[in-house]
Amino acid sequence: MSKSVDFQREIRRWLEQNCPGGARGVGQIPFGSRSIELEPEVRLWLERMADRGWTVPTWAKKYGGAGLSNDEYKTLINELKRINARTPLTGRGVNYIGPTILEFGTEDQKTRWLPQIARGDGGWAMGYSEPGAGSDLASLTTRAVKNGDHYIINGRKIWTSDAMDCDYIFVLVRTSPDKPRHEGISMMLVDMSQPGVRVSPIKLISGESPFCETLFEDAIVCADDVIGGLDRGWTVGKRLLQFERSTHAGINISGSQGGRTESSKLPALIRKYVGVTDGQLTDASIRTRLARHEMDTHAQQITQRRVIAELHSHAPGFTSSAVKLTNADNVQDGDELLIAAMGNQGLRWADENSEEQVVAGTKRWLYQKSLTIAGGTREVQLNIIAKRVLGLPD
Ligand SMILES: Cc1cc2nc3c(=O)[nH]c(=O)nc-3n(C[C@H](O)[C@H](O)[C@H](O)COP(=O)(O)OP(=O)(O)OC[C@H]3O[C@@H](n4cnc5c(N)ncnc54)[C@H](O)[C@@H]3O)c2cc1C
């Protein structure tokens, strides 16, 4: 029997015996936060998968992974899908900063940080945007000043998602204000459980509060925790953005799968709201829009494969911008379509007589508007595609 068949059988047996019922189907997925309580079976699944190195299957064993080859990794993903298992761990640790440390970190940084990230010990926030620096990120002003064996950080980051539940934050800070602006930036890893880091939630139109403002007031960071070298943060930070955009595009480096159940549920939901006559959706315009949406979804999935192939060679490229944008457009189009099919019901908000699913659909429609802003706006992605993919002049 071939080695790959043996491998598949071993994985299948192990997963069937070790994936608890509470970690299958839709449900809680950890992102490492120490302050969010995990359901017992979700915690058990995380611990078991981390013990095998399968929260980050392709990372080397010494960094908390399993050292799987690309083919073995695909086998594992297929077997997880087969039993409808949720990913044991997601978030900015395994998906953004982990791969960045893997690529740019020193051996000491990799040994100190990666096994902890692979175990899901600590949730990570992202400190890029500032009140005066969003698309034009290089204008950031948060300062880090060397003081012996550490840096002292002062400044303000905004839109830091999930920061109130995070334990660490990776930040882009200005370390050499006299250099040209792209050359004086560094990336640092900051422990958020110190008095110098203050987090305040920002409330959104959807009624939720996943965003924060994060203030640094003489926050301290160890000089060993500058990733990729002093003043090299622009290069490091851009690469991290490519990892982020791949994740926004629905591709999870840590190997998670699923999560896009909404799009697969769409045709059934639309049938429910619009009705069916002679086997066809009753409303002809919705029917046409749904057919177009389904074709776009299929095209999107094919484009995703290209980015997955890039990720397997450990170098997410500029196609991550294209697939991030088309994914956002596709998700927003699906939400618009659902709201159109729901008619008046689609505009209900907090009506106590409304079905929970109806209100959830409306909130989701509003929240997903952020997909063409988060991780770089639509216009910024189009600029990157024009310059880096199509080679058009500035
Ligand atoms: C859901 C969500 C989560 C986020 N999470 C985080 C996070 O965790 N950490 C973090 O650091 N940030 C986060 N952000 C912030 C996000 O990265 C910024 O909102 C984004 O980069 C845009 O910056 P801005 O809001 O300052 O808008 P601006 O940069 O002020 O842009 C305003 C408008 O001008 C357009 N524009 C700007 N420059 C150009 C140009 N050169 N060409 C054409 N048009 C242009 C933009 O496209 C946009 O329409 C998040 C945002 C959202 C919506």
Ligand as a Chemical Component Dictionary entry (heavy atoms), coordinates in Angstrom:
data_LIG
# 
_chem_comp.id                   LIG 
_chem_comp.type                 NON-POLYMER 
_chem_comp.pdbx_formal_charge   0 
_chem_comp.three_letter_code    LIG 
# 
loop_
_chem_comp_atom.comp_id 
_chem_comp_atom.atom_id 
_chem_comp_atom.alt_atom_id 
_chem_comp_atom.type_symbol 
_chem_comp_atom.charge 
_chem_comp_atom.model_Cartn_x 
_chem_comp_atom.model_Cartn_y 
_chem_comp_atom.model_Cartn_z 
_chem_comp_atom.pdbx_ordinal 
LIG C1  C1  C 0 -14.004 45.823 9.437  1  
LIG C2  C2  C 0 -12.705 46.552 9.533  2  
LIG C3  C3  C 0 -11.686 46.027 10.297 3  
LIG C4  C4  C 0 -10.474 46.709 10.411 4  
LIG N1  N1  N 0 -9.522  46.197 11.260 5  
LIG C5  C5  C 0 -8.345  46.843 11.390 6  
LIG C6  C6  C 0 -7.371  46.347 12.298 7  
LIG O1  O1  O 0 -7.568  45.335 12.987 8  
LIG N2  N2  N 0 -6.209  47.020 12.419 9  
LIG C7  C7  C 0 -5.950  48.151 11.683 10 
LIG O2  O2  O 0 -4.845  48.680 11.794 11 
LIG N3  N3  N 0 -6.879  48.676 10.838 12 
LIG C8  C8  C 0 -8.066  48.042 10.686 13 
LIG N4  N4  N 0 -9.035  48.564 9.842  14 
LIG C9  C9  C 0 -8.788  49.848 9.194  15 
LIG C10 C10 C 0 -8.590  49.752 7.696  16 
LIG O3  O3  O 0 -7.343  49.170 7.386  17 
LIG C11 C11 C 0 -8.723  51.170 7.148  18 
LIG O4  O4  O 0 -10.051 51.589 7.383  19 
LIG C12 C12 C 0 -8.440  51.234 5.662  20 
LIG O5  O5  O 0 -7.083  50.972 5.424  21 
LIG C13 C13 C 0 -8.811  52.616 5.076  22 
LIG O6  O6  O 0 -8.270  53.645 5.799  23 
LIG P1  P1  P 0 -9.177  54.872 6.301  24 
LIG O7  O7  O 0 -10.359 54.314 7.010  25 
LIG O8  O8  O 0 -8.306  55.806 7.044  26 
LIG O9  O9  O 0 -9.722  55.554 4.972  27 
LIG P2  P2  P 0 -8.928  56.593 4.045  28 
LIG O10 O10 O 0 -7.569  56.082 3.789  29 
LIG O11 O11 O 0 -9.063  57.943 4.642  30 
LIG O12 O12 O 0 -9.768  56.501 2.720  31 
LIG C14 C14 C 0 -10.969 57.265 2.501  32 
LIG C15 C15 C 0 -11.399 57.037 1.057  33 
LIG O13 O13 O 0 -10.406 57.555 0.157  34 
LIG C16 C16 C 0 -10.018 56.568 -0.780 35 
LIG N5  N5  N 0 -8.577  56.690 -1.080 36 
LIG C17 C17 C 0 -7.563  56.885 -0.209 37 
LIG N6  N6  N 0 -6.387  56.906 -0.859 38 
LIG C18 C18 C 0 -6.653  56.704 -2.180 39 
LIG C19 C19 C 0 -5.842  56.604 -3.343 40 
LIG N7  N7  N 0 -4.499  56.710 -3.291 41 
LIG N8  N8  N 0 -6.457  56.369 -4.531 42 
LIG C20 C20 C 0 -7.818  56.264 -4.608 43 
LIG N9  N9  N 0 -8.628  56.353 -3.525 44 
LIG C21 C21 C 0 -8.057  56.554 -2.319 45 
LIG C22 C22 C 0 -10.261 55.245 -0.067 46 
LIG O14 O14 O 0 -10.411 54.179 -0.982 47 
LIG C23 C23 C 0 -11.558 55.540 0.710  48 
LIG O15 O15 O 0 -12.664 55.375 -0.121 49 
LIG C24 C24 C 0 -10.257 47.919 9.719  50 
LIG C25 C25 C 0 -11.285 48.451 8.927  51 
LIG C26 C26 C 0 -12.506 47.784 8.841  52 
LIG C27 C27 C 0 -13.590 48.389 8.024  53 
# 
loop_
_chem_comp_bond.comp_id 
_chem_comp_bond.atom_id_1 
_chem_comp_bond.atom_id_2 
_chem_comp_bond.value_order 
_chem_comp_bond.pdbx_ordinal 
LIG C1  C2  SING 1  
LIG C2  C3  SING 2  
LIG C2  C26 DOUB 3  
LIG C3  C4  DOUB 4  
LIG C4  N1  SING 5  
LIG C4  C24 SING 6  
LIG N1  C5  DOUB 7  
LIG C5  C6  SING 8  
LIG C5  C8  SING 9  
LIG C6  O1  DOUB 10 
LIG C6  N2  SING 11 
LIG N2  C7  SING 12 
LIG C7  O2  DOUB 13 
LIG C7  N3  SING 14 
LIG N3  C8  DOUB 15 
LIG C8  N4  SING 16 
LIG N4  C9  SING 17 
LIG N4  C24 SING 18 
LIG C9  C10 SING 19 
LIG C10 O3  SING 20 
LIG C10 C11 SING 21 
LIG C11 O4  SING 22 
LIG C11 C12 SING 23 
LIG C12 O5  SING 24 
LIG C12 C13 SING 25 
LIG C13 O6  SING 26 
LIG O6  P1  SING 27 
LIG P1  O7  DOUB 28 
LIG P1  O8  SING 29 
LIG P1  O9  SING 30 
LIG O9  P2  SING 31 
LIG P2  O10 DOUB 32 
LIG P2  O11 SING 33 
LIG P2  O12 SING 34 
LIG O12 C14 SING 35 
LIG C14 C15 SING 36 
LIG C15 O13 SING 37 
LIG C15 C23 SING 38 
LIG O13 C16 SING 39 
LIG C16 N5  SING 40 
LIG C16 C22 SING 41 
LIG N5  C17 SING 42 
LIG N5  C21 SING 43 
LIG C17 N6  DOUB 44 
LIG N6  C18 SING 45 
LIG C18 C19 SING 46 
LIG C18 C21 DOUB 47 
LIG C19 N7  SING 48 
LIG C19 N8  DOUB 49 
LIG N8  C20 SING 50 
LIG C20 N9  DOUB 51 
LIG N9  C21 SING 52 
LIG C22 O14 SING 53 
LIG C22 C23 SING 54 
LIG C23 O15 SING 55 
LIG C24 C25 DOUB 56 
LIG C25 C26 SING 57 
LIG C26 C27 SING 58 
# 
